[in-house]
Amino acid sequence: MDAPIVHLALDVPAGSGEPTPDPARDAGSAAQAASVAEVIGFPPSEAPEAACAAAPERILAELDGLAARLASGAETASRLRGRVEHLLEATAETGEELLRQRERLAAAEEARRQDRETVAQLEEELARRAHAVAELKTRLGDLLRAFDAVG
């Protein structure tokens, strides 16, 4: 926002070197000064001179308020940083635990695969033996019939 420029009208008598105020022009300038004070943020009741004198205290008060807000923000940021660090640590621990569980799962799947292979081999062996027993029974039956026939 552009603030209006205030000009103080002064008449300078020839040869005196000293300006003299012009009351007719100064009335308009005072109104402009009051409007400038409002634009800057000073209440209209304060004269520009009083506003200038109060400005350092007001600025210091605002700076103190900003410092307090910054300190509060820094404290909040510090707490958030702590929470983020804790979250990152927990995430890392969870990732490590997940890796261990995946390794256990892979080992269990490998053991299960090996067990299936062993079961398949044992079933084949059992089938061969069952077939061999069946052949032996058949031969034994043939042998017993041959002995009965002979004797």
Secondary structure, 3 states (H helix, E strand, C coil): CCCCCCCCCEECCCCCCCCEECHHHHHHHHHHHHHHHHHHCCCCCCCHHHHHHHHHHHHHHHHHHHHHHHHHHHHHHHHHHHHHHHHHHHHHHHHHHHHHHHHHHHHHHHHHHHHHHHHHHHHHHHHHHHHHHHHHHHHHHHHHHHHHHHC
